[in-house]
Amino acid sequence: MKISVIVSTYNAEKWLEKVLIGYSVQTYKDFELIIADDGSRASTKELIDLYAQNYPVPLRHLWHEDKGYRRQEILNIAIVEAENEYIIMTDGDCIPREDFVAVHAKFAEKGRFLSGGYCKLPMSTSTVITKEDIESQRCFDVNWLKKQDKLGFSQTMKLSAGPVLATVLDSITTTTPSFNNCNSSGFKEDMIAINGYDERMKYGGPDREFGERLENFGVKGKQIRHKAVCLHLDHARGYKTPESLAANLAIRKEVKEKKIKWTPYGIVKEPGLPPVS
């Protein structure tokens, strides 16, 4: 299976570089890496261009002008631009374990999207991880991480579970498989069928809403939160506001109540609609 990995980013070169290193050492090689850039400064492009010179898989940079938070717009562009049939969605602050793409490829299934998890790290650990830590994969070792700072029980279980235990844990978890921005995947044709992301959505649930429309379309979630492992690096969330959260919840409520599949504010814009603010 040919895969497109879409990584969203905005002005976070230090974290993005760690992510680029993570995707350079994947055991599964049949994928392209697309950086969906929501208007970052020039130094982000310089970093990507530097890595692209000698990267083991195709590396592309999609950028639009910084006009405030427009992540969903650049992700819709990336979905359309993706060259392959299957898409993994993740963020520029999530370092993938070396088997990350392989796990998504293995469990991909028609009529399903995959819902992975993440291991959230404190800022102290996020900062100390080096290129060598990623290339050697020691940054995924529980004992190494605990030497840096605290590590929660849930994170420990995800990182230490082998294939058999991970399958058991995914089958008994009470967490609903949802589409999340750190670690989810699905077929491009399904993402196109629901018209991509709703571009009215700001920070706080746009990926969940995307997954809820996939569910309404008949594409059900499949749990891989203990199988597909990535490290979530810490960062501030200055773009998170009560107003954006409330507006997003209202959109999600309507999607749920009306079983909405297609958003008119997505890849294809329906004529006559008011512009997205």
N, C-alpha and C positions, 0 to 999 in steps of 0.2 A: 504494500500500500504506500502510495506517495502522499506525504503529509506537508501541510503548511503550518508552521508555528507562528502565531501572531502575538507579539509582545508590545504592550502599550507602555509609553513612557512620557515623562515631562520633566525636564531640567533635573535629572538625577544621574549624572554621569558615573559617579562612584559606584552606585548600586547597579546601574546598567552594565558596567564593565564586568562585574562579578557574574551577572547573568549571561553575558556573551561568552565568558570563559566556560560556564556550565554547559552551554549548548555546543561548545567546540569539542567536548569530550564525551558526547553521547555514543552509546554502543550502537544505536540505530542511526543509519546515515542517510536514508532516503527521505530527506525533508529539506525544505527551504525555511529560512528564518526571516520574518518580516518585522521590522520595528515600526510600529504605528505611533508616530510622534505628534503629540497634541501641541505643537508650536514651540518646541524647545529652542534654547539659544544655540549659537553656531558651534559651541564646543561639543554638543551632543553629536552633530553631524561629523565633526572632525574625528571623534572617537570611533564612530561606526565606519567611516571611510578607512581609518587606520586598520581596523580588524578585517574589513572586507578584502584587503589586499592579499591576505593569506588565510582565509577562513575555509574550513573543511567542507562546508555546505554553502549553497547560495545565500547571500545575506543582502537584504534590500532595506532601504530606508524610505518610508512614506511620511511626508511632513505637510502640515498646513500652518498658516499664519496663526500666531497666538492672539486669539480674540476672547480670552477667558476659557473656562472649562468646556471643551467640545470633544471630549474623549470618544463619545459614541459616533460622532461624525467621521473621525479618522478611522475608527474600527470598521465602519460600514465600507469605507473606501478600501480598506485592507481585505475585507471579505471578498469584494468584487475582484480585486487585483490578485488574490491568491491563485496560484497556478494549479494547485492539487485538489483532489477530491475530498480530502479530510483535513479539518482545521482544529488545531489546539489553540485555545485562548489562554493567555497568561499575562503576567505583569512584569515590568522592568525592575521589580524589587523581589522577584522570586527566583532563587537559584535552583535549577533542576538537578536532581540526582542523575547519575550517568545512565540509568535505565528508564528515565522519565518518558521519553518519546517512545521507547520500545513497549512500555506498559500500555500507553494509549493505543498504539498500533495493535497490540495483542488483543485488547478487549473491545475494540471498535466493533459495533454491531448495527446493522440496518434497523431503523425504527427506534434507536436509542441515542441518547447523548451520555457522555461519561462525566461523572461528578467526582473530582479529586478533592483532596484536602491540602492543608499546608501546616507547616511547623513554624509558629510565630516565635521570632527571636527577640531578645531585648537589644537595645541600641549598643550596649557594650560588646556583645557577641557579633552583632551585625558589622560593626566597625573593624573588628580584629581579623575577620576572615580574609585571607590572602589568596592570590592566584594559585600558589602551591597547595593551599588547603583544599581548594576546589579540584585541582587536577589530581591530587592524591586521594580525594574523596574523604579525607579525615574530618572535614567539616560536617559530615553526616553521621559521624560516630558519636554515640551517646556519651561515652566517657570523655571524649575530647570536648564536647560541648559543655558538659557539666563542669569541667575545669575552667571554662571561660566565665560562666555565670549560671544562674538557675535555669532549669529545664523542667517544664510541667509534665505531669503524668501522661496526658494525651499526646504531647509531642514525643515523649519517650517511647510510647507504644507504636506510633507511626514509624519512627526511625528504626526501631529494633525488631519489628515483626518481619519474619521471613515470609516467603510466598504462601505457605500453608496457613500460618497464623493470620496473615493479612486477609486471606480469603474468609476465614472464620469471623474475624472482626468486622469485615465489611458486610457480612451476612446478618450479623446480630446487632449492629449499631442502630440506635433509635433515630439517628440523624437522617433527615429526608435528603435524598440525592437531588441537589439543586445545581443550577448553572451558576458558577461563581467566577469572579475575575482572575483568580489566582491559578486555577487548575481545572479546566473543563474542555471538552472537545465534542465535535459532532461533524456530520457530513455537510459540506458546503451547500449542496442542493437543498437541504432542510433549512439552513440559515437564510438562503435566498428566498425560499418559499414563504417565510414569515416576514419578509422585507427587512431583515436585519434588525439592528438596534433601534429603539425609539429615541430619536435625537432630542426630544423634550426632556429626557431623563438627565438629571445631574448626579452628583456623587450621592451614593446611598441606595443601592439596589437595582441599578440598571441591568446588571447581568442576571439577577434573579427574575426580573420582568421578562427578559429575553428568553430565559428557560421556561417561564410559565406559559409564554405563547407557543414555545416548542411543544410543551405538554398538551396544550389545547389543540395543536396541529396533529397530535398523535405520536409524537416522539417522546418517549418516556425516559426518565433519568435512570442511570445505572451507577451504583456506588463503587468507587475505587479509591476511597480516601486513605486507606492504609496501604495501597499498592503503588500509587503514583506519588512519589514524595518530592516536595520542594521546600526550601527554607525561605520563609517570609521575613525579609529584612525590615527593621523598624524605620518609621518615618513620621513626620508631622502630617496632619490632615487639615490644613488651613482652609481648604475649599469645602469642608463639611459644615453645613448650616442647617438650623431647624427648618428654614423655609424650603430648602431643597429636599430635605427628608420628607416633609409633609406633602410636597407636590408629587414626589415619587410614589409615596404610599397611596395617594389618590389615583394615580394612573394604574398602579398594580391592583387596587381594589376593583376598578372598572374592568380590567383584563380578566380577573377572576370571576366576577359576577356575570359578565357577558360572554365569557369563553372566547375572548378575542384571540385571533391567530395572527392577523396581519395588521401592522401599524401603518397608518398613512404618513407618519413622520419618519420613515426609514430610508432605505436605499433609493426607492422610487418615491418621489414626492407627488401626492395627489394635487391636482390643480385647484386653486381657490382657497387653500388652507392658509390661515395666518402664519406668518414666519415664526420660527422658534426663537424665543427670547433668550 
